[in-house]
Each structure stands twice: as C-alpha cells, then as structure tokens.
Amino acid sequence: MISSSNRFHGHNSLKTVYSRGQLIRGPLISLKYTPNTRRKTYRLAVVVSKKVNKSAVVRNRIRRRIYEIARNHQLVDQPYDIVLSVFSDSVATMSSEQLTDMLKKQFQKAQLVKTPAQNS
C-alpha cells in the first residue's frame, strides 16, 4: 500500500481529475492524470468497478497489486493527481512482470515516469 500522503481522501477529491485530466487508454487499464501545483507529491487512486468482477476479494486484490507496483517502483515524483481505472479481471491473475511493464508503458506515454537523470 502506498503512503497516506500519496492517496486521495474524501468523496470529491477525484472530481478535478475526471473533469480536467488527460486520458491514456490501454488494453486493460486507463490512466487519467492532471498536474496539481498545490501539492509536493503525487496522489494515486485505483478504481475497479463491479463490472470488472462481482467479488470484492478479486477487486481488492487488483487494487493492492497496482498500489504495490506503484510503491516499489516509485514511478512518479512530480505533483500529479493520477487515477487508474481497471477494465478487465485478468489483471488479478497476470504475472507481476507483465503488469509492471504495462503500467510503466502507460506512465511513459503520459510522460510521468522518472528519467534516469532524476533518479540521482
């Protein structure tokens, strides 16, 4: 799980991302993001609807897997608000390498990924 400072809080906090954000759509996951100049770090939310899978256990597994990849790989270091929407329950069973590669490609398309110069 990512830290509390990198999570959205409250019911209306996603409204600006949905209304003003830019969309990068992939085959299984879409990425919607917008810059947030009022914060110093990024915020991330993972949305998995009941249409994906009726079981809350599976939906929560998908959510936890994506949060863990975001925490371990530290994909973003700029103040962005990011919402990942999952469209398929195959995300729950795919290998972590495939899921990591898919997320990294979407973050690269959005130009949110840290560059090697920023890592040092």
Backbone bond lengths (Angstrom), bond angles and torsions (degrees), N, CA, C in turn:
res aa  C-N    CA-C-N  psi(-1)  N-CA   C-N-CA  omega(-1)  CA-C   N-CA-C  phi
1 M - - - 1.451 - - 1.524 109.05 -
2 I 1.305 115.89 139.42 1.458 119.84 177.92 1.518 109.57 -77.00
3 S 1.318 116.30 163.06 1.463 120.28 -175.94 1.527 111.43 -68.45
4 S 1.299 115.10 161.61 1.461 121.38 -177.39 1.525 112.18 -61.96
5 S 1.326 116.87 -31.62 1.469 119.74 -179.37 1.528 112.05 -70.71
6 N 1.334 117.46 -17.01 1.465 121.55 179.96 1.515 113.07 -102.94
7 R 1.328 118.04 12.56 1.459 121.50 179.11 1.518 110.34 -111.79
8 F 1.312 116.12 157.24 1.459 121.95 174.66 1.523 108.60 -81.29
9 H 1.335 116.42 146.08 1.456 121.75 178.09 1.521 108.91 -129.41
10 G 1.303 117.21 134.46 1.456 121.16 178.00 1.514 112.58 95.44
11 H 1.313 115.42 161.15 1.456 121.15 -175.89 1.523 112.81 -77.27
12 N 1.315 118.17 -32.55 1.463 120.99 -175.43 1.517 113.95 -93.46
13 S 1.301 118.38 2.39 1.456 119.79 -173.78 1.527 113.21 -70.52
14 L 1.315 118.51 -22.40 1.467 121.36 179.28 1.528 113.07 -86.13
15 K 1.317 116.96 -9.33 1.465 121.21 -173.69 1.526 112.37 -58.77
16 T 1.329 118.56 -43.65 1.467 120.08 -177.90 1.519 111.70 -68.22
17 V 1.321 117.66 -34.53 1.460 119.93 178.66 1.524 109.87 -66.50
18 Y 1.325 116.91 -44.13 1.458 120.08 180.00 1.531 112.10 -67.07
19 S 1.319 117.87 -34.51 1.459 119.55 -176.68 1.532 113.16 -84.80
20 R 1.326 118.18 -36.33 1.464 121.00 -173.94 1.524 114.52 -112.92
21 G 1.315 117.76 -6.94 1.457 120.70 -172.81 1.513 114.55 -75.03
22 Q 1.324 114.92 159.35 1.451 122.47 175.12 1.522 108.18 -95.84
23 L 1.322 116.83 146.92 1.458 122.13 -172.91 1.517 111.22 -112.74
24 I 1.332 115.66 132.18 1.461 123.42 170.04 1.519 105.61 -119.91
25 R 1.320 116.87 113.12 1.461 120.62 -175.45 1.518 110.57 -103.12
26 G 1.325 115.14 128.72 1.448 121.67 175.67 1.514 109.98 -110.84
27 P 1.330 117.98 -177.34 1.459 120.20 -177.76 1.532 113.69 -69.02
28 L 1.333 118.16 -32.19 1.463 121.59 -177.38 1.518 113.74 -119.23
29 I 1.338 116.78 -22.66 1.470 121.81 -174.35 1.519 108.70 -138.12
30 S 1.332 116.21 139.73 1.468 119.86 171.95 1.520 108.85 -111.08
31 L 1.322 115.16 148.10 1.456 122.77 -177.63 1.517 107.92 -118.95
32 K 1.309 117.13 121.41 1.459 121.86 177.18 1.523 106.71 -119.19
33 Y 1.326 116.91 130.55 1.463 120.13 -174.12 1.519 111.01 -144.99
34 T 1.313 114.28 155.56 1.458 121.74 174.71 1.526 108.27 -152.62
35 P 1.333 118.80 144.13 1.464 119.74 177.68 1.523 110.90 -70.34
36 N 1.325 115.81 147.23 1.458 121.88 179.14 1.523 107.86 -129.44
37 T 1.328 116.48 101.04 1.463 120.92 -175.49 1.524 113.01 -77.09
38 R 1.326 117.25 -11.01 1.468 120.02 -179.11 1.520 113.15 -84.88
39 R 1.315 117.47 -5.04 1.470 121.49 -178.25 1.519 110.48 -118.83
40 K 1.329 115.68 163.22 1.457 120.86 177.24 1.519 112.22 -101.24
41 T 1.335 117.00 -20.15 1.459 121.20 -179.72 1.526 109.65 -125.12
42 Y 1.314 115.28 171.42 1.454 120.39 178.83 1.528 110.24 -81.36
43 R 1.343 115.56 162.37 1.464 122.31 170.58 1.521 107.19 -125.86
44 L 1.327 116.23 140.85 1.451 121.37 -176.07 1.522 109.97 -132.41
45 A 1.326 115.70 135.98 1.460 122.06 174.05 1.519 108.14 -131.08
46 V 1.328 116.26 143.40 1.461 122.19 175.84 1.518 107.17 -117.63
47 V 1.327 116.65 122.78 1.457 122.56 -177.53 1.527 108.56 -111.04
48 V 1.335 115.64 120.87 1.461 121.70 177.54 1.531 106.33 -128.05
49 S 1.324 117.04 111.65 1.461 119.88 -175.02 1.526 111.09 -84.46
50 K 1.323 115.49 169.85 1.457 121.23 177.48 1.519 112.15 -68.38
51 K 1.335 117.01 -18.64 1.461 119.52 176.51 1.526 111.34 -66.68
52 V 1.328 116.60 -27.83 1.459 120.91 178.92 1.519 110.02 -68.48
53 N 1.331 116.40 -50.45 1.460 121.54 178.11 1.519 107.67 -158.76
54 K 1.301 117.03 136.76 1.466 120.72 -178.04 1.524 112.36 -71.74
55 S 1.313 117.24 -23.95 1.461 121.74 -176.45 1.526 110.94 -79.69
56 A 1.321 116.07 125.20 1.457 120.78 177.81 1.525 111.00 -65.94
57 V 1.315 116.73 -29.17 1.462 120.92 179.03 1.531 110.26 -62.28
58 V 1.321 117.11 -45.25 1.465 121.54 -179.60 1.528 110.34 -68.71
59 R 1.320 117.23 -43.73 1.472 120.19 178.95 1.524 111.11 -60.95
60 N 1.312 117.20 -42.20 1.468 120.41 178.91 1.521 111.69 -68.24
61 R 1.342 117.81 -34.34 1.463 121.22 176.97 1.526 109.91 -62.98
62 I 1.320 116.86 -43.76 1.465 121.29 177.82 1.525 109.99 -60.27
63 R 1.313 116.12 -47.46 1.463 121.54 -179.01 1.530 111.06 -61.03
64 R 1.314 117.23 -45.33 1.471 121.06 -179.28 1.527 111.84 -65.42
65 R 1.331 117.34 -38.74 1.465 120.11 179.21 1.531 111.13 -62.54
66 I 1.312 116.80 -43.49 1.463 120.11 -178.93 1.527 111.01 -69.27
67 Y 1.318 117.50 -41.02 1.471 120.25 176.28 1.522 111.04 -60.78
68 E 1.311 117.33 -39.42 1.464 120.88 -178.81 1.524 111.11 -67.00
69 I 1.316 117.50 -39.97 1.472 120.24 176.74 1.522 110.42 -64.13
70 A 1.322 116.97 -42.38 1.469 120.59 178.70 1.527 110.95 -63.32
71 R 1.329 117.17 -37.17 1.468 121.04 -179.51 1.524 110.95 -71.95
72 N 1.318 118.09 -45.28 1.465 121.46 -175.85 1.513 113.15 -71.56
73 H 1.317 117.90 -38.24 1.456 120.94 -174.45 1.518 113.22 -95.48
74 Q 1.319 118.35 -9.20 1.463 123.39 178.00 1.530 110.46 42.14
75 L 1.310 115.30 65.24 1.457 122.04 -173.05 1.531 113.56 -69.69
76 V 1.320 117.56 -28.28 1.466 121.11 -173.75 1.521 109.40 -127.07
77 D 1.330 116.23 138.61 1.464 119.43 174.03 1.526 111.78 -127.49
78 Q 1.330 117.13 2.22 1.454 121.56 179.72 1.522 109.37 -99.87
79 P 1.328 118.24 158.33 1.480 120.37 -177.90 1.526 112.89 -76.48
80 Y 1.311 116.04 87.92 1.459 122.74 176.84 1.520 109.45 -120.64
81 D 1.323 115.51 150.65 1.460 122.01 168.69 1.523 106.33 -101.13
82 I 1.341 116.99 123.26 1.452 122.16 -172.18 1.526 109.62 -127.51
83 V 1.334 116.00 133.92 1.462 121.74 175.71 1.522 107.56 -124.85
84 L 1.319 116.29 123.20 1.459 122.33 175.48 1.516 107.88 -104.06
85 S 1.336 117.59 121.62 1.460 122.70 178.37 1.519 108.37 -108.85
86 V 1.327 115.77 126.57 1.460 121.56 -176.94 1.526 108.61 -97.21
87 F 1.361 117.02 136.41 1.452 122.32 -177.56 1.515 114.37 -111.66
88 S 1.322 118.63 -10.44 1.455 120.37 -174.32 1.521 110.66 -138.95
89 D 1.336 116.60 141.50 1.456 119.55 178.72 1.523 112.12 -79.26
90 S 1.335 118.11 -2.63 1.463 119.98 175.80 1.528 111.60 -68.05
91 V 1.327 117.70 -15.60 1.462 121.63 175.95 1.528 110.34 -63.49
92 A 1.321 117.82 -29.14 1.467 121.47 -179.58 1.515 112.69 -69.39
93 T 1.341 117.35 -27.77 1.460 120.23 -174.55 1.521 114.21 -110.31
94 M 1.322 119.11 -8.99 1.466 120.05 -178.87 1.528 109.81 -72.99
95 S 1.321 116.36 158.47 1.463 120.00 -177.45 1.529 110.01 -67.36
96 S 1.314 114.99 155.06 1.467 118.93 -177.41 1.528 110.97 -68.12
97 E 1.342 117.77 -29.30 1.463 120.23 177.67 1.528 110.80 -66.26
98 Q 1.337 116.38 -42.85 1.460 119.81 178.38 1.518 111.27 -64.29
99 L 1.325 116.31 -43.20 1.461 120.52 -179.99 1.525 110.96 -64.93
100 T 1.322 116.63 -41.89 1.467 120.91 178.21 1.520 111.07 -62.23
101 D 1.337 116.80 -44.87 1.465 120.48 179.35 1.527 111.61 -62.66
102 M 1.337 116.09 -41.95 1.454 120.22 179.77 1.533 110.85 -62.79
103 L 1.334 117.00 -44.37 1.467 120.05 179.49 1.524 111.44 -66.39
104 K 1.331 117.42 -41.34 1.461 120.30 179.53 1.528 110.99 -62.04
105 K 1.341 117.16 -40.38 1.465 120.15 179.03 1.520 111.42 -63.60
106 Q 1.339 116.55 -39.98 1.464 118.49 179.13 1.523 111.34 -69.13
107 F 1.327 117.66 -38.24 1.460 120.02 177.42 1.524 110.66 -67.74
108 Q 1.345 118.02 -33.17 1.460 120.76 176.62 1.524 111.22 -68.76
109 K 1.345 117.78 -39.82 1.463 120.58 176.43 1.519 111.14 -59.99
110 A 1.327 116.06 -37.76 1.463 120.50 180.00 1.526 111.95 -81.84
111 Q 1.325 117.00 -4.90 1.465 123.84 -178.42 1.526 111.37 59.43
112 L 1.333 115.54 42.32 1.464 121.66 177.66 1.516 112.52 -104.99
113 V 1.330 118.11 -11.86 1.460 122.52 -175.08 1.519 109.95 -73.89
114 K 1.332 114.39 142.43 1.455 119.36 175.14 1.519 109.87 -63.05
115 T 1.309 116.41 139.42 1.467 120.53 173.58 1.523 108.29 -88.88
116 P 1.328 119.22 159.17 1.464 120.44 179.47 1.523 113.58 -57.93
117 A 1.329 118.53 -30.84 1.464 121.40 178.41 1.525 111.15 -66.91
118 Q 1.347 117.60 -30.63 1.461 121.47 -179.59 1.517 111.74 -78.27
119 N 1.334 118.29 -21.81 1.455 121.09 -178.75 1.511 112.75 -70.33
120 S 1.336 118.60 -28.14 1.454 119.84 -176.99 1.494 113.61 -89.58
